[in-house]
Every structure is written in C-alpha cells, then in structure tokens.
Amino acid sequence: MASTQFDAITLELLWSRLISIVDEAAVAMVRTSFSTNVRESNDFACVLTDARGHSLAQATHSIPSFLNTVPQTIRHFIDEFAPEDLQPGDVLITNDIWQGTGHLPDITLAKPIFLAGKIVGWAGSVAHAPDIGGRVRSADARSVFEEGLQIPLMKILRAGVMDPVLEKIVRKNVRVPDQVMGDLYAQITAVQRIEQRVLAQMHEHGLQSLEGLAHEIHTRSENAMRAAIRRIPEGVYRTSAVTDGLAEPIRLEMTMTVKDGSIEVDYSGTSAQVPASINVCMAYTKAYTCYGIRTALLPNVAGNEGVIYPIEVTAPPGSILNALPPAAGGARALVGHMLPTMVLRALADALPDQVIATTGSPLWCANVAGQRTDGSSYASMFFMNGGYGASNRRDGVNVLSWPSNISSTPVEMIEQLLPVRVHHRQLRQDGGGAGEFRGGTGQEIKFENCSPNPMVVSFMAERTRPEAAAEGLAGGKSGAPGVVLIDGAPCNAKVQQVLEPGACVEMKTPGGGGYGAPDRRAPERLASDLRGAYVGA
C-alpha cells in the first residue's frame, strides 16, 4: 500500500495499534520472566521494526537506550544472515558488545516476521540477564574476556526449535541457569507475540507489507523533529562533564552544531578508553545522545527511527565513548548515562523552559553473588535511584531514575532472593541541591550479609567525587555526591568487595542539582523541606 493511501485517522489507528502490540508483548514478557531485573526493575525493551531494521514502534515503558540499540542490532542480523538463510520460526540472538547494547548481560533477540514467504518486519526484545558468568559485574574488569559469556550473532531457535547446544553452553556458564533461561524464554514469548499480532493487523487491513506505513511514520516523525530543531537558534553549543573515573576522573566533551533542521553532536576531546569496564560502545553513545535530544525537543511523538534521522553522533574511535575491542563495557552506564544530561546542559541557554538541572544518575545498583549453605549458587542485583534535577518550575523528584527508567527493587524481593537483611531504606537528608527549586534527594540503603559464607559484592556507583556531583542550573547548587560504606568505612566502589558474614554495606545515592539561586526559595517551600526532613535544621 502506498503511503498516500493513509489519511490522518487511518494512520493514527494503525500506528497506535502497533504501539499497543509491543506494549502487550512487554506485559507478556514481564509475566513469564524469572528474574527481578525484568519483573520488578523493568530492565528490558520490546521493539518492532520494518524489513530494513528501522524502528516503527517501541514498548512505552522500555529502557530508552535499548529502544535505539535494538534496531541497530537487528541491522547487524540483516547483514549477517541472507534472506534465504532464514525461515519462519527462526529467532536470532547475540550479546556482542559492539553489535548489541554495549555490555554482555544484555541479551538481544530478534525474530523475522514472514508474510507470503517474504520478511516484512522484525520483532525485537532485549533484557538484562541476572547473570552472564565471568566476574561478578564490576568496573574493574580489564577486558571483555573477563566479563562473561559472549554469544555471537546466531540462531537460538531454528524453525521454532530451541538450539540444545546453545542452551547447554549458557547453562554451564552462568550461576543461575534457570533464571537466565527463564528470561530468554520470556523474550522468545515477546517476539512471538509481536509477530502474531502484527500479522493479524496486516491481514485485517489488507497490507502486503509494512513499507508504506513505515514510510509514513518515519517521514512525519522526521519532519516533526526537524521543525523542533529549527526552533533552536542555529550555532555551536558546547558543554563538558566529569565522571569519577578510576584513579583519575574521566572528562567528556560535547560539541553540538545546530544547522538547517539537523543536529550534529561530536565528542572529540573526550578521554580515551581505559582498561576497565566503564567504556561505552558507539551504539550506546548514539542511543543516549539521541534520547536526550528527543526528550528536550520532541517528547510527545512516539519513538521511532524517523525521530533520529536528523541527528548525527560521532566520537573518536578509541575514546571512552567509542571504545574498540577488546575493551570491557560491563559498567558502561556509569559514563553513558551522563550524555542526556550533557545534551540538556548544552541547550540550557537556548531552551530554559525545556531542560532540567543535572540528575543524580547514573543509576546505582549492587551485584551480589555467593553460595548458599546447601552448596547452590545465587547471583542477583538490585537497583536504587538518585534524585531528579530541578527545573525552573518545580523541585526535582526524589529517588527517580533518569535517563534510564529502571525501578528500585523492593526490599521484600531483595530479602527473598538473597541471604541479606535490609536494615533500612530511607530518603537521604540534604541530598538535593539547594536552589529556588530544590534538586530531588537520593536514598540510603543498608544491608547485611546474613549468610555463614562470604559474599561477593560489586557496585555500579558514580558521582562519588565532589567534582562529579550533579550540577545545578541558573545559580542552583549541586546535589550531594554518592557514598558507599562497608562497616561504616568508605570503600572503592569500582572494585569487587568480599563481605564476610555479618558485614554491612551502606549506599547513599547522589542528589539532583537545584535550579535558581537558593535565596529566592519561597519561605513556604523551606518550611515544607524542614517538615519533610528533606533538609536538616
């Protein structure tokens, strides 16, 4: 069907239904998954693309980075497998860092959608596995070979039948094989559901392909993004950011050029890749840069490939934002999550009503592994969020993840799955940056190793240096930096730690930056801060 046959009402109906299809697949994935990463923390995504691997619809509550990396992975599958090498029922798999999301725990699946013997689209899903073998995920791995099992671009299902050899390899290399395979089967359920519902929609509306619909969605979305870009004064916008790094901080440099309805973002001048797992692959760099631009300029248009057509992202090969093999990337979020906030800071003067102060991200988590008294292994992680940045209209939200949208893992699930006791989880006092509008505060969580055996713990923790704290805007102050303590003493959060029985960990996540001068804060807001114990007397 040619694109001219889609009037506005028909297009809206078809497009909305595609989004509902991937949303339904996401629900099915949550209900059939085994790990808390999917069920409780929302660390996954479902995507539908056209036959070229360009995204058409994305599950509403999926992780933003995945929504851009999954189509790129599908295009790698298209390059790897000729059409005659694929058949109905095939499902493809990989967790390759440079062809996937940037670190090994994220496993991407894709299913070609066949109609009348021809591939008309692709169903994709990605989820953070509860374990991928190798070292317990931490920032101190020196190469990808230390980080776990690498799955090349291959088939996990052939004509609907699971590859038994691949399943044996996966089970042998991970600490919790039932959870890992359970999540993989949930991903398979999701892509199968997308295929079934898309084919039903095409049959109902007499569509022989998705080409015309894809053209209409992409063209309209691209035009809307170009129009939004043209509202920014043309010119060059620059900003920089500092992360904790390792022995020395990492510096990120961004140059954004706005011209003729397009944006070019270049990261020249950024620090080089390092022998640690905080390196970022180019796909992840592009994903979160584009997400930052989209949230500032076009938040109300459903995500699809057309939105990012006007955006070009480059970073020098070998830099920490375009790392080359065999760089480790297990903790790439500690650097990659900085990019959307850099976009907002670069645009702050041009779009003061559309940006927020820096958030207390990157997302924090604790990875825990060990042996139970019966000899069985456990491995899991739990997430915790920092404070949101304030805007020129309101305070930052407390304990809210951004740019990722992962939920904090409930205490009940932590204690059920791991031999730990959570002593407390509470809001952090004086965590948010001061300002006319206060930055959101982070949280504090303290847990104890209740096992008679030692426990290996690694952290995804960032903004622990004062110079890396979340910055304020327009005179607002920075949020409080993060803190990681073991038995009350500061520890190196970038290396694995061994907790002896009875040892306690306390983590305090960073607060968001404030907006506006603190002396302009309304007295009633100050009184409310004191009543809520967001600030000390």
VEXBA-211474 format. One record per residue: x, y, z of N, C-alpha, C in turn. Coordinates in steps of 0.001 Angstrom, whole numbers, plus 500000, padded with zeros to 6 digits. Each point is the difference from the previous one (the first is absolute). Layout:
! residues N
XYZXYZXYZ
...
END
This chain:
! residues 537
500844498807500000499156501193500000500878501241500000
499768500922499097500787501226499934499696500898501185
501000500816500371499827500848501171498868501003499815
499688500374498751498953500982499768498624499466500361
499846498690500213498704499422500330499675500128501485
500921500520500792499764500116501429499549501414500340
498714500184500256499553501284500523500368500081501474
499822501172500583500463500221501370499338499056500994
498702499744499835499283499139500950500472498557499873
500110499504498767500466498621499803501414499818500527
500863500984499727501372499917500489500044499934501521
499210500849500655499984500011501462499537498659500551
498980499419499386499493498706500458501055498909499836
500634499943498828500990498955499744501234500176500876
500451501243500125501198500278500798499744499696501480
498866500447500514499671499739501403499883498513500272
499484499276499032499852498557500199501358499314500019
500937500467499171501347499428500048500631500212501378
499805501189500552500541500267501339499338499100501033
498698499799499877499303499125500954500482498566499867
500408499602498797500516498642499795501300499785500775
500935500945499888501259499815500727499787500187501501
499026500823500391499673500105501424499446498671500531
499155499350499207499459498702500401501119498969500122
500957500036499069501143499084500067500827500254501253
500146501276500367500755500326501208499322499440501243
498676500093500055499263499433501133500177498485500057
499922499359498836500194498549499959501398499622500474
500980500813499645501377499732500413500161500116501509
499397501033500580500077500176501452499350498814500721
498850499574499510499246498949500688500636498621499865
500849499807498994500616498686499809501473499970500377
500563501137500416501422500052500333500271499383501365
501266499709500257500414499365501246500749500945500930
500672501008499473500875500825500834499309501292500418
500514500595501072499481501294500447500411501118499055
501045499774499198500428501037499056498862500380499064
499236499010499565498887500253499098498722500257500799
499690499123500949498714500068500717499866501242500859
501059500353500695499911501073500989500662501297499534
501094499881499250500806501183499700499808500551498595
499288499257499137499660500536498672501219500144499089
501017499151500191501248500127499243499918499198498704
499159500454499077499795499290498738499336500931498995
499838499499498776499303500771498965499413499054498960
498937500457499341499401499303498864499841501006498862
500356499576498773500038500910498864499484499288498753
499320500737499140499611499535498677500706500870498964
500623499374498993500627500747498924499401499586498656
500313500789498983499613499614498654501005498979499462
499883499634498731500862498970499435501463500426499949
500259501321500023501371500509499969500641500051501380
499221499749501047500510500124501356499882501390500564
499115500826499442499761501350500517498755499971500897
500130500520501199498949499828501000498700500684499592
498890499292500275498654500512499740499244500283501292
500150499105500976499265500139501255500845499434501129
499870500624501166500802499627501154499101499916501224
500198498995500821499192499857501207500144501243500873
498910500464500520499930501302500661500965500136501167
500143498940500794500802500104501226501355499315499872
500479499806498783501295499359499800501147500945500365
501187499406500220501195500792500294500373500834498774
500196501313500149500239500864498837501175499574499135
501119499608500614501164499638499182499699498801499111
499276499011500547499699498796499229499161500311498767
499150501002500094499113500316498891500772500477498780
501215500501500215500848500386498877501019498924499641
500425499191500975501004498979499679499387498776499322
498760499632500360499403498806499415499890500097498481
499502501114499428499986500086498536501396499888499380
501015500572500674501355499872499474500451498542500005
499655499256501064500340498579500055499276499224498907
498738500322499765499248499324498940500664500238498649
500522501190499779500692500259498740501288499189499896
500646499725501132501151499088499982499551498585499626
498860499570500519499466498686499612499713499956498493
499424501070499477499680500054498567501279499881499164
501081500642500455501273499911499283500604498594500100
499747499323501108500617498685500252499266498874499285
498668500078499936499193498908499463499308500439498709
500277499283498917499285500259498753498554499540500157
499052500612499263498588499604500135499775498507499814
500771499381499099499798498560499757500519499132501150
500770500611500921500494499261501168499011500024501162
498892500728499843499009500130501058498691499369499560
499242499518500986498703499382499723499049500317501145
498687499854499775499050500256501082500340499161501238
499896500622501173500314499307501248501402500235500497
500889500561499158501358500305500447499990501171500981
500852499911501013500250501114500913501506500135500134
500508501219499863501431500274500047500377500587501358
501282499846500351500453500418501329501419500534499934
500321500957500854501377500429500233500051500833501275
501196500046500594500270500989501051501322500697499722
500456499908498747501247500638499604499977501481500375
501054500454500656500044501378500486499829501000498859
500718499777498896500038500994498920498867499825498998
499249498915500104498842499807499133498702499962500807
500137500177501321498839499999500875499869501301500749
499863499898501329499721501190500806501231500585500673
501143499305499906501205500550500611500516499242501181
499209499044500546500567499109501020499326498639499951
500720498990500487499606498611499781498710499578500696
499637500535501162498755499514500618498749500272499182
500034500976499099498830500292499168499972499045498809
498998499147499946499870499034498912498873500459499079
500329500164498723499027500464499014499517498833499148
498689499887499834499377499017499118499242500721498896
499965499405498824499244500576498883499377498877499191
498762500239499541499263499005499222499541500613498690
500415499436498861499476500501498731498518499648499864
499218500966499547498562499804499815499744499720498518
499518498811499704499780499582498616498531500147499611
499780500458498787498663500001499394500167499606498535
499306498936499618500077499483498620501444499730499593
500793499443500935501369499629499700501002501132499988
499578501216500385500868501161499967500073500645501381
501204500468500371500153500698501283499410501400499868
498994500293500837499333501312499944500334500859501212
500654499438501002500351500757501193500789499128500960
500376500592501125500762499289501025499419500321501380
499892498975500821499637500167501406501261499863500838
500240500940500895501217499972500807499720500131501482
500841499384500799499928500171501452501414499928500561
500202500684501116501279499957500694499710500046501488
500784499258500774499829499996501455501353499820500664
500125500599501161501217499872500805499930498684500766
500840499042499622499993498687500640500470500116501455
499474499153500883500426500062501397501457499607500195
500576499277499027501420499655500060500445499608498598
501269500253499692500545499608498696501350499318500176
500296499557501238501269499341500263501113501007500197
501248499516499950501142500882500177500052500586501401
500653501143500137500058500687501281498613500516500372
499738500088501281498798500719500414500158501426499505
498988500492499291500134501251499249500501501145500873
501147500542499622500563501149500703500807500805499007
500475501147500443500690500906499089501459499647499799
500523498975500687501437499751499954500418498895499043
499095499493499166500409499048498963500847500729498963
501079499391499545500931500678499103499686499757498519
499265498938499686499624499742498611498692499239499983
499381499929498828498711499322499860500111498517500333
501192499424499870500158498565500246499838499648501474
500103500984500878499784499756501429498530500109500384
499161500501499099498671500425500404498921498955499826
500319498867499372498987498967499902499902499384498623
498909499277499796499762499262498762499642500962498868
500692499872498869499687500792498810499240499124499007
498834500484499580499163499263499049500065500729498667
500573499393498961500066500682498700498624500064499346
499917500675498862498741500047499258499690498594499492
498903499415500500499663498627499658498518499759500245
499556498771499707498604499635500224499860499314501351
498995500420500764499657499284501223498843499039499739
499112500360499064498935499111499522500162499811498499
499913498761499552499986499672498574498650499399499671
499226500727499214498645499564499644499193499660501253
500181500814501048499229499835501222500580499047501013
501166499408499716500607499006500898501239500595500658
500075499923501331501128500516500756501284499264499636
501090500745499856501315499412499765500491499378501311
500035498657500098500363499368501277501454500238500388
500876500152499010501413500229500301500180501376500638
499351501008499424500104501346500577499445500016501417
498878499334500235499440499979501352500965499350500983
500666498917499599500976499352500882501171500937500310
500455500716498973501118500927500207499605501109500966
498809500563499809499543501066500890499878499485501429
499339498863500167499799499458501346501326499707500697
500990499564499246501279499638500611500793501222500433
499728501152499404500832501175500235499406501031500941
498788499793500492499380500988500875499707499399501365
499881500874500991499819499546501378498560499614500315
499048500594499294498582499718500242499343499609498669
500284498796499513499556499624498648498496500021499802
499234499619501010498547499983499829499457501415499805
500538500962500738499549501381499828500399500551498633
501227499736499587500468500517498717499179499410498854
499820498684500001499230499374498925498528500377500099
499492500157501214498611500423500156499748501350499367
500942500933500185499860501320499379500121499912498479
500877499118499508500125499840498551498698499466499394
499380499052500670498721499491499503498928501103500052
500081500872501013499060501128500050500221500945498823
501266500225499629500287500831498837499466499354498718
500145498691499904499458499290498835498491500164499935
499350499882501161498551500217500057499638501382499476
500797501008500359499709501375499601500094500172498488
501082499504499390500148500201498554498971499176499221
499629498851500530498951499220499344498657500717500075
499731500639501144498753500732500152499948501186499026
501126500704499853500037501117499055499698499501498590
500642498919499615499772499451498659498529499656499785
499397499294500941498606499578499853499074501203499832
500176501000500840499092501149499985500221500876498756
501237500151499570500269500798498802499395499334498769
500183498698499860499422499304498850498473500094500015
499406499936501191498541500128500088499555501386499548
500739501035500399499660501358499588500163500167498489
501068499463499439500207500117498563498896499285499224
499596498837500481498919499264499342498690500789500064
499732500571501169498747500734500190499902501207499073
501131500665499744499976501223499203500498499778498568
500223498745499634500393499706498635501385500492499626
500907500052500951501360500456499736500873498827499565
500673500120498881500920498967499537501423500235500499
500262501212500481501294500331500589499790501154500974
501061500328500759499965501147500913500712501207499405
500432499881498758500829501033499394499294501349499943
498761500016499514499292501269499894499719500627501348
499573499186500960499721500504501345501279500521500646
501103499253499825501279500439500557500423501335499402
499828500151498691500372501259499343499211501168500580
498717499780500230499162501078500524500396500359501431
500214498999500842500391500248501394501351500707500054
500964499484499256501345500576500039500025501420499434
499302500216498908500020501323499376499359501052500894
498839499682500543499331500963500879500837500286501251
500604498972500565500801500175501214501260500807499704
500637499709498873501194500758499615499655501479499792
498897500262499332499599501390499766499726500724501319
499378499291500940499714500617501296501284500313500754
500976499089499950501267500251500680500754501152499338
500028500045498691500691501106499322499352501343500342
498676500018500087499315501233500374500374500419501418
500108499028500906500396500305501379501427500522500050
500887499403499202501398500448499978500097501426499476
499174500341499030500064501345499412499572501079500990
499362499600501096499638500987501019501189500355500893
501099499274499864501222500328500735500832500951499144
500519501074500553500884500860499214501181499205499443
500251500146498707501118499287499399501307500458500637
500929499049500117501283500333500603500657498779500598
501064500255500738500775498938500639499834500120501506
499614498896500630499789499947501446500985498986500591
500663500392501054501026499129500592499730499802501488
500382498830500484499955499724501438500978498881500300
500232499771501272500901498924500426499477499417501293
500529498854500367499615499351501253501186499208500526
499999499800501300501046499224500660499345498835500717
500548498804499819499525498823500724501070499559500996
499625499123500913500955499512501001501240499395499351
499789499241498919501117499297499390500565498951500925
501309499807499936500665499006500851500940500743500942
501323499868499794500926500777500827499846501490499710
499685500311498732499785501379499596498614500139499380
499394501183500107498685500205499382500054499854498478
498846499699499416499838499949498546499329501293499556
500495500575498908499414501239499488499282499733498684
498787500513499886499183499873498801499806501377499390
500217500115498699499854501268499286498951499842498905
499068500927499917498938499961498995499975501313499221
499960499868498660499770501144499119498753499702499180
498982500832500160498731499802499301499823501121498979
499839499599498743499808500965498924498565499905499485
499293501106500076498614500067499541499961500803498708
499510499373498927499979500683498711498962499375499081
499165500813499420499068499601498946499167498764500376
499443500018501198499114498922500402500683498697500348
501291500040500261500724498787500394500937500327501156
500424498960500698500917500151501128501155499019499819
501198500510500145501193499152500030500623500110501388
500228498848500612500615499967501324501329499270499880
501065500670500401501343499425499912500646500002501385
500656498881500331500607499854501324501524500048499935
500547500663498996501455500170499936500501500722501250
501165499563500479500547500560501226499675499198501237
499142498987499829499635499124501114501164499073500342
500086499590501260501075499121500447500034498694499222
501182499407499946500188498733499293499389498845500789
499740498879499294499503498802500684501023499526501012
499538499258500997500841499612501131499948498490500201
500988499424500682499981498555500292499089499694501186
498740500331499849498981499772501018498671499932499270
498941499619500708498741499707499307499051501192499931
500555501207500027499162501194499880499997500557498576
500537499228499044500026500440498605498616499877499363
499744500851499009498692500066499361500160499730498501
499168499102499472500028499749498560499219501101499283
500249500146498690499414501105499249498475499920499955
499449498784499944498541499860499939499340500590501240
500596499771501166499462500518501256500164501517500065
501156500492499533500230501450499951498950500679499135
499753499443498819498998500587499112498611499915500621
499692498849500622498666499798500560499669501055501040
500898500224500949499664500921501079500171501466499589
500830500274499021500053501369499484498688500349499305
499537499102499139498728500234499299498836500086500978
500048499189501054498918500045500985499954501356500701
501175500539500355500024501305500642499413501080499109
500327499966498701499465500983499060498494499833499855
499554498755499891498564499756499836499209500479501213
500493499752501215499249500408501192499887501515500097
501024500718499532499969501456500068499134500608498901
500025499395498806499385500643498843498679499387499568
499838498683500151498824499349499421499501498878500919
499645500326501245499650498941500957498664499326499722
499122500616499233498645499468499850499779499189498726
501040499803499200499894499139498818500558498627500356
499218498961499741500421498637500338501324499671499324
500878499330500733501333499700499499499992499106498772
500762500392498982500192499201498797501221500558499280
500447499292498969501252500365499330499953501398499393
498823500437499545499910501306499372500411501130500913
499783499851501302500342501046500959501494500275500009
500816498969499752501452500182500103500680500176498646
499244499975498902500610500233498689500753501326499922
499508501095500618500721501274499870501199500143500929
500354498958500734501046500097501019501191499135499596
501177500591500030501240499260499738500881500086501242
500538498850500409500827499940501206501340499367499642
501088500650500387501332499467499749500843500097501270
500944499073500116500974500005501091501276499365499472
501154500476500395501249499458499467500155498519500334
500322499162499018500272498586500299501114499880501036
499774499132500972500975499841501067499766500914501180
499037500908499885499630500822501159499065499194500896
499754500510501198499162499257500936498549499957499551
499635500837499020498642499988499453499916499286498648
501089499444499544500013499168498789501105498974500154
499839499181501035501046499054500378500131498887498966
501214499520499826500305498958499028500337498691500713
499778498850499353500314498707500613501480499918500368
500318499292501089499093499228500867499609500744501268
499658501259499898499681500801501175498861499388500804
500097500096501312498915499560500879498924501076500046
498728499572500148498903500975499999498903499702500995
500255499105500953498936499578500910499373501132500785
500776501036500304499494501136500776499885501243499131
499686499813498702500012501138499077498968501050500352
498968499647500780498996500988500396500594501099500872
501088499705500720500587501006500879500497501212499216
500327499794498737500401501103499132498870500353499032
499375499002499392498981500245498980498781500746500503
499640499811501274498840500703500547500241501499500154
501247500428499871500299501425500083499544500756498755
499855499305498877499841500682498716498689500769499874
498835499454500392498780500805499879500038501277500841
500607499944501178500084501210500813500947501020499362
501016499514499282500873500921499275499224500697498883
499131499272499323499160500601498967499172501136500600
499384499743501157499163501025500635500819501204500428
501197499771500503500842501129500415500428500822498787
500285499313498892500391500729498792498863500891499502
498758499553500176498843500734499495499357500909501050
500583500076501193499352500700501109499737501470499695
500958500680499387499806501420499706498992500212498877
500009499102499019499091500151498867498576499589500341
499854499019500903498676499453500331499827499908501519
500004501105500710499949499933501470498725499367500543
498904500048499245498746499423500477499874498511499692
500969499423499302499881498613499564501093499097500562
500763500485500961501090499202500546499893499966501523
500735499070500592500098499890501453501466500040500396
500253500249501278501362499909500509500460498543499944
501264499790500220500579498662499894499379499054501031
499738498789499566499406498998500886501067499239500773
499571499371501086500910499196500817500232498622499423
499977499881498684500349498754499348501515500033499766
500642498972499537499428498763499498499301499158501077
499155499129499478499305499038500843500994499211500846
499652499782501250500836499194500887499435498591500130
500890499033500235499539498649500335501097499256500740
499595498942500686500926499090500667499842498622499379
501116499416499593500019498638499461500533499077501081
499232498956500305500323499136501131500049498549499529
501017499264500425500112498583499620500704499231501106
499721498693500063500629499144500994499377498622499997
500272499252501059499459498652500150499167499908501265
498867499304499865499149499752501156500565498842500811
499400499758501144500490498929500874499816498621499387
499038499865499062499806498702499346500901499810498787
500900500966499748500928499885498886499514500628498708
498731500391499937499484500621498778500495501442499889
500071500482498758500480501350499754498841500990499946
500273501230500358499046501078499778500737501147499324
499302500737499199500533501194499342498833500887499625
500042501211500438498922500928499684500518501418500182
499162500949499656500342501396500197498754500741500429
500190501125500641498847500847500290500388501451499752
498999500747499521500223501369499549499526501000501036
500588501184499927499565501118500842500252501290499219
499137500961500184500041501216499194500444501214500801
500549500965499296500364501273500602498893501027499832
500328501272500202499009501066499905499949500608498609
498831500476499626499767500633498699500437501451500067
500390500564498868500370501407499960498783500909500056
500157501176500613498911500978500070499877500739498662
498825500577499766499770500834498815499700501423500451
499680500864499056499665501378500374498551500139500448
499329498860500189498596500024500443499738499174501252
500864499003500276499695499142501138501257499308500515
499870499475501228501091499239500595500225498700499232
501222499495500100500288498696499420499302498902500790
499599498953499308499336498871500654501029499190500777
499612499510501155500896499182500810500075498574499445
501207499430500019500224498580499706499321499599498686
500401500644498927499428499694498691501126499807498993
499950498887499292501039499674499030499849500831498736
501117500534499510500056500652498687501461500113499610
500367499676498776499174499788498826499376498612499880
500515499041500737499347498703499989498710500098500808
499122499024499861498757500034500773499824498712500798
501108499532500555499986498785500811499447500311501388
499192499095500506499398500179501320500920499475501093
499939500608501171500709499477501165499409498645500393
500855499025500243499539498663500347499386500003501400
498800499436500177499376499985501328500838499237501026
499968500456501236500742499353501081499572498545500141
498695499758499865499500498623500180500636499036498994
500211500464498768500605499137498989501488499808500276
500676501041500467501425499877500322500203498923501056
499203500075501074500171499052501100499517498602499636
499077499902499046499518498683499597501025499260499150
500707500716499136500883499354499041501439499877500486
500395500825500961501391500026500431500088499820501518
501091499420500485500165499843501451500469501297500648
499171501025499901500327501291500591498820500476500835
500305500870500931498974500686500775500150501492499748
498939500639499567500018501438499758499661500706501313
500949500741500537499797500711501263499080501203499815
500237500744498928499103501125499726500118500412498544
498954500599499503500000500715498725499207501279500242
500625501153499775499358501265500349500507501112499088
499242501104499955500447501161499247501235500601500661
500844500559499177501257500570500490499795501475500341
500294500361501226499855501396500400501126500842499404
499671501228499572500959500928499407500657499427498745
499255499186499262500556499393498793499843500865498767
498856500691499877499739500808498811500714501331500048
500408500507498829500676501287499930499066501147500350
500508500971500742499197501157500389499730500881498789
498880500724500057499654500916498925498616500576500214
499595500902499121498618500464500037499068498794499889
500439499020499209499335498694499948501055498955500341
499703499208501027500975499059500555500137498758499122
501226499509499885500218498726499314499411498852500794
499578498961499306499461498823500685501079499308500816
499597499413501105500961499317500852500118498535499598
501120499411500364500214498576499764499476499170501155
500518498794500113499555499100501062501201499354500676
499740499421501167501010499251500736499470498585500212
500863499021499779499630498616500286501174499326500688
499686499247501055501025499281500749499582498539500082
500916499089499579499671498579500064501173499200500571
499664498853500554500969499162500717500088498624499353
501204499447499929500196498625499549499581499051501115
498844499357499814499491499078501017500412498552499749
500781499769498955500459498652499683501201499640500873
500201498723500319501222499593500700501215499977499080
499780500259498711501087499993499026500302501430499544
501226500238499519500303501317499425499127500269498781
499807501266499705499148500446498900500798500999499155
499978499803498670500679500924499101499007501087499587
500409501246500160499145501130499647500780500950499106
499355500444498937500566501080499183498933501056499796
500438501199499739499077501125499962500040500697498642
498856500490499569499940500991498944499707501318500724
501033500744500304499864501226500798500827501097499359
499389501162499818500646501104499305499624501301500715
500673501079499635499860501307500646500363499911501484
501075499293500290500463499930501380501094501032500291
500603500570498973500952501101500182499224501322500077
500421500941500829499297501297500062499946500705498651
501076499895499201500016500693498710499075499339498976
499527498775500290499097499311499083498544500075500461
499713500740501074498624500117500494499092500632498948
498703499699500097499028500516499023499905501512500115
500287500692498904500076501455500019498615500653499949
499912501171500620498784500784499916499996500877498765
498879500698499772499858500922498881499530501372500513
500378501030499290499532501370500272500246500420501442
501137499602500549500339500367501366499660498958501031
499352498909499593499709498907500934501262499241500381
499970499386501171501164499290500526499995498536499563
501168499384500077500136498583499652499356499121501058
499550498821499584499504499013500946501139499355500758
499665499308501074501019499320500801500582498839499208
501333499794500047500585498840499323499604498697500699
500155498887499296499651498700500564501059499480500958
499590499019500799500878499424501019499775498487500048
501096499235500087499921498554500218500887499655501187
499403499386501021500710499631501230499885498507500245
501057499403500508499966498620500488500400500029501468
499085499557500847500188500064501459500400501409500440
499367500982499371500191501389500391501186500700499392
500847499287499256501201500608499418499853500131498495
500451501112499409499926500147498546500778498895499294
499494499561498847500672498956499237500134500455498554
500808499300499238500141500272498572498834499334499281
499056500798499526498792499454499384500240499477498593
501197500164499461500285499561498643500676498622499952
500161499352501142500589498653500020499107499063500808
500149498702499741499233499009500754500383500038501477
498999499735500831500208499934501440499493498647500503
500671499459500996499556498755500625499447500332501378
498721499690500206499357500242501283500068498740500847
500608500112501142500004498876500928498636499887500676
499664498855500552498714499870500700499827501085501054
498843500637499982499707501061500957500435501385499557
500758500100498909500441501315499524498828500757499383
500065501342500077498910500841499514500493500971498929
499161500214499014500241500983498946498960501105500132
500441501244499871499071501128499969500286500812498746
498944500244499207500124500751498759499094501220500066
500550501163499654499248501246499990500100500575498587
498875500042499288500028500414498604500057501523499867
500522500511498884500167501444499834498669500729499865
500008501271500388498829500850499803500082500763498699
498859500511499525499957500795498780500375501450500256
500372500702498939500374501401500112498796500909500188
500213501135500664498939500972500197499925500979498829
498898500756499950499797500982498922499707501359500635
500765501014499602499787501346500503500724500249501318
500194501246500324500742500378501199499265499534501259
500704499398500973499354499505501222499272501078500792
500512501266499971499353501047500805498651500429499423
499636499460498846498693500305499414498960498937500322
500372499018500804499050498934500324498895500553500901
498760499672499664498851500512500746500022499475501433
499638500839500987500015499563501402499137498767500247
498842499905499334499147498831500230500650498719499484
500836500118498969500715498819499503501089499588500988
500678500998500592500998499685501020499357499307501200
498856500500500413499305499387501135499594498568499670
499557499773498763499621498658499582501220499081499976
501154500510499571501231499204500004500341499529501411
499847500900500964500314499652501388499017498975500556
498714500209499710498999499041500486500226498605499410
500380499955498729500220498711499355501372499416500253
500850500724500739501370499556500311500840499841498744
499634500742498930500853499991498817501299500757500264
499933500977500902501195500728500420500054499992501517
501218500144500541500165500051501446499766501405500526
499714500095501265499723501297500605501197500929499945
END
